[in-house]
């Protein structure tokens, strides 16, 4: 998914994640672009957990040093939110047979 982009207010939203979720990792938008460019990324389009047809992307960011889950709008792929992957997303990414 090479066409991922962020509105300024959504960039700020993911950069300040720890303010909303104590212990959470703040996410830099550039990290999400690396995750989107990961050749081993997983793209769920549509995201089965979405009621609006959003896309879920799970990929590794070398700059961050961890796997990131990104939620983007369908079609134009505007980033909505992102977080450090854990649980089922991380297991799915790590379990791809690599």
URBELUR-V516485 format. One line per field, one symbol per residue. phi: phi as a letter, one per 20 degrees, with the letter a starting at -180 (. if undefined). psi: psi as a letter, one per 20 degrees, with the letter a starting at -180 (. if undefined). A space follows every 10 residues. Layout:
# URBELUR-V516485
phi = ???
psi = ???
This chain:
# URBELUR-V516485
phi = .edfbcfgff gfgffdgffe cgnfefdegf ffffffegfd gdcdceffee ednfddccbe dfffnbecdc dcffnelffd bbbffblfff ffffefne
psi = nijprpqghh ghghhkhihh npirpqpphh hhhghhipij qpooorpiiq ijkrppporp ohghjrpppp pqqqfilppg rqrpqachgg ggghkjj.
